């Protein structure tokens, strides 16, 4: 039964190893390059600025002039001149066109022309002119169009920070996944060493029994075989860890997993731990200026300021200057009317003002109060985000410092465990120790080695997390950010 279990473990190990058949050596920079081109989350978020830009263009459409052209012929038998059959009738023709819109100053303008003739009076009339209306209070320094444009511009800025946030997140995930893959591969080596050590112990003890150096008492061989089986199980688990880590990395760097399924990614370098010294004030300064979520919150506060400005303007009454100027024409035919309009012999003009205000103005007053309260809320929310950023960075710095101290401790523990095992093996060879004690120390060495490489990965990932909290990931990895 024990031999069957060992064979089963070996078969599973072969299955895990056989899942990939193409080797590709990649550096961390190679992974970044692949992710920047093929990461699906990045591809999705890259559309956000484009959509925001289209919405900005749509906001400018409020200034597009509108053109209108109409014509009408009317016929009536209820009165008027008499036709050839003595039936009373009236025929009228009317044509008009206009071009109008609004300017960025809030001024509305209109160019209009019309011409008509009537059989009842056997005459034609027409006119052409321009009219304008300029707000002096309400809608003077801001209005609905200018509000929409200003908000749309800020939305473009927010969308750019959304892309930057996703880019930072993706780079961070790729870096962590790369470290996890290195750890998984190095952990396989550690577990393979443990298995080799356990198999050597089993072989040595069997040889000792055969040559009668020691009596097979106390289940020594069984202890060795149990250690071998346990080490083999740990190795298989570690090998699956490599597969899982590779899949996590592949998912981040490709948009076609099928092409990468059979690729065995091998990191081009081992993972190193380079000690860094931290300056909390410097990290806080980076976070206050580079964190995308904080920048977005500041833009949100700016947005609310624009909304408040608009709401305040709507409190004022409408006071508009109005004016028009043009020419009239009249005659028996269309051509007569058009000719007089063209020569400008019959000018007309108007000027004046228009004043109006709702008596209670309740809508505008409450809208302004709402905007003012919302701005206070947004300012407090911004302050909360700033405080959260400081706390996040403080925690990240302390975590990185703790990770380094833990790394030094696990390194020292590994050295001590290896020295203890070596000394105990010397005693065992001299017949002054037991298999049980040696196996315990073997397990301790394996655990210490695994914990050390885990600590190296943890330290590097702690540095990555600190850069994430600072918003300095792209700068740290020398990745240029530009939204096209």
WOCOR-V120671 format. One record per residue. N is the residue number from 1. RES is the residue in one letter. SS is DSSP state (A for helix, B for strand, O for the rest). Layout:
# WOCOR-V120671
n: [N/N]
res: [RES/RES]
ss: [SS/SS]
This chain:
# WOCOR-V120671
n: [1/2/3/4/5/6/7/8/9/10/11/12/13/14/15/16/17/18/19/20/21/22/23/24/25/26/27/28/29/30/31/32/33/34/35/36/37/38/39/40/41/42/43/44/45/46/47/48/49/50/51/52/53/54/55/56/57/58/59/60/61/62/63/64/65/66/67/68/69/70/71/72/73/74/75/76/77/78/79/80/81/82/83/84/85/86/87/88/89/90/91/92/93/94/95/96/97/98/99/100/101/102/103/104/105/106/107/108/109/110/111/112/113/114/115/116/117/118/119/120/121/122/123/124/125/126/127/128/129/130/131/132/133/134/135/136/137/138/139/140/141/142/143/144/145/146/147/148/149/150/151/152/153/154/155/156/157/158/159/160/161/162/163/164/165/166/167/168/169/170/171/172/173/174/175/176/177/178/179/180/181/182/183/184/185/186/187/188/189/190/191/192/193/194/195/196/197/198/199/200/201/202/203/204/205/206/207/208/209/210/211/212/213/214/215/216/217/218/219/220/221/222/223/224/225/226/227/228/229/230/231/232/233/234/235/236/237/238/239/240/241/242/243/244/245/246/247/248/249/250/251/252/253/254/255/256/257/258/259/260/261/262/263/264/265/266/267/268/269/270/271/272/273/274/275/276/277/278/279/280/281/282/283/284/285/286/287/288/289/290/291/292/293/294/295/296/297/298/299/300/301/302/303/304/305/306/307/308/309/310/311/312/313/314/315/316/317/318/319/320/321/322/323/324/325/326/327/328/329/330/331/332/333/334/335/336/337/338/339/340/341/342/343/344/345/346/347/348/349/350/351/352/353/354/355/356/357/358/359/360/361/362/363/364/365/366/367/368/369/370/371/372/373/374/375/376/377/378/379/380/381/382/383/384/385/386/387/388/389/390/391/392/393/394/395/396/397/398/399/400/401/402/403/404/405/406/407/408/409/410/411/412/413/414/415/416/417/418/419/420/421/422/423/424/425/426/427/428/429/430/431/432/433/434/435/436/437/438/439/440/441/442/443/444/445/446/447/448/449/450/451/452/453/454/455/456/457/458/459/460/461/462/463/464/465/466/467/468/469/470/471/472/473/474/475/476/477/478/479/480/481/482/483/484]
res: [X/X/X/X/X/X/X/X/X/X/X/X/X/X/X/X/X/X/X/X/X/X/X/X/X/X/X/X/X/X/X/X/X/X/X/X/X/X/X/X/X/X/X/X/X/X/X/X/X/X/X/X/X/X/X/X/X/X/X/X/X/X/X/X/X/X/X/X/X/X/X/X/X/X/X/X/X/X/X/X/X/X/X/X/X/X/X/X/X/X/X/X/X/X/X/X/X/X/X/X/X/X/X/X/X/X/X/X/X/X/X/X/X/X/X/X/X/X/X/X/X/X/X/X/X/X/X/X/X/X/X/X/X/X/X/X/X/X/X/X/X/X/X/X/X/X/X/X/X/X/X/X/X/X/X/X/X/X/X/X/X/X/X/X/X/X/X/X/X/X/X/X/X/X/X/X/X/X/X/X/X/X/X/X/X/X/X/X/X/X/X/X/X/X/X/X/X/X/X/X/X/X/X/X/X/X/X/X/X/X/X/X/X/X/X/X/X/X/X/X/X/X/X/X/X/X/X/X/X/X/X/X/X/X/X/X/X/X/X/X/X/X/X/X/X/X/X/X/X/X/X/X/X/X/X/X/X/X/X/X/X/X/X/X/X/X/X/X/X/X/X/X/X/X/X/X/X/X/X/X/X/X/X/X/X/X/X/X/X/X/X/X/X/X/X/X/X/X/X/X/X/X/X/X/X/X/X/X/X/X/X/X/X/X/X/X/X/X/X/X/X/X/X/X/X/X/X/X/X/X/X/X/X/X/X/X/X/X/X/X/X/X/X/X/X/X/X/X/X/X/X/X/X/X/X/X/X/X/X/X/X/X/X/X/X/X/X/X/X/X/X/X/X/X/X/X/X/X/X/X/X/X/X/X/X/X/X/X/X/X/X/X/X/X/X/X/X/X/X/X/X/X/X/X/X/X/X/X/X/X/X/X/X/X/X/X/X/X/X/X/X/X/X/X/X/X/X/X/X/X/X/X/X/X/X/X/X/X/X/X/X/X/X/X/X/X/X/X/X/X/X/X/X/X/X/X/X/X/X/X/X/X/X/X/X/X/X/X/X/X/X/X/X/X/X/X/X/X/X/X/X/X/X/X]
ss: [O/A/A/A/A/A/A/A/A/A/A/A/A/A/A/A/A/O/O/O/O/B/B/B/B/B/O/A/A/A/A/A/A/A/A/A/A/A/O/A/A/A/A/A/A/A/A/A/A/A/A/A/A/A/A/A/A/A/A/A/A/A/A/O/O/B/B/B/B/B/B/B/B/B/B/B/B/B/B/B/B/B/O/O/O/O/O/B/B/B/B/B/B/B/B/B/B/B/B/B/B/B/O/O/O/O/O/B/B/B/B/B/B/B/B/B/B/B/O/O/O/O/B/B/B/B/B/B/B/B/B/B/B/B/B/O/O/O/O/O/O/O/O/A/A/A/A/A/A/A/A/A/A/A/A/A/A/A/A/A/A/A/A/A/A/A/A/A/A/A/A/A/A/A/A/A/A/A/A/A/A/A/A/A/A/A/A/A/A/A/A/A/A/A/A/A/A/A/A/A/A/A/A/A/A/A/A/A/A/A/O/O/O/O/O/O/O/O/O/A/A/A/A/A/A/A/A/A/A/A/A/A/A/A/A/A/A/A/A/A/A/A/A/A/A/A/A/A/A/A/A/A/A/O/O/O/A/A/A/A/O/O/B/B/B/B/B/O/O/O/O/O/O/O/O/O/O/O/O/A/A/A/A/A/A/A/A/A/A/A/O/A/A/A/A/A/A/A/A/A/A/A/A/A/A/A/A/A/A/A/A/A/A/O/O/O/O/B/B/B/B/B/B/B/B/B/B/B/B/B/B/O/O/A/A/A/A/A/A/A/A/A/A/O/O/O/B/B/B/B/B/B/B/B/B/B/O/O/O/O/O/A/A/A/A/A/A/A/A/A/A/A/A/A/A/A/A/A/A/A/A/A/A/A/A/A/A/A/A/A/A/A/A/A/A/A/A/A/A/A/A/A/A/A/A/A/A/A/A/A/A/A/A/A/A/A/A/A/A/A/A/A/A/A/A/A/A/A/A/O/O/O/O/O/A/A/A/A/A/A/A/A/A/A/A/A/A/A/A/A/A/A/A/A/A/A/A/A/A/A/A/A/A/A/A/A/A/A/A/A/O/O/A/A/A/A/O/O/O/O/O/O/O/O]
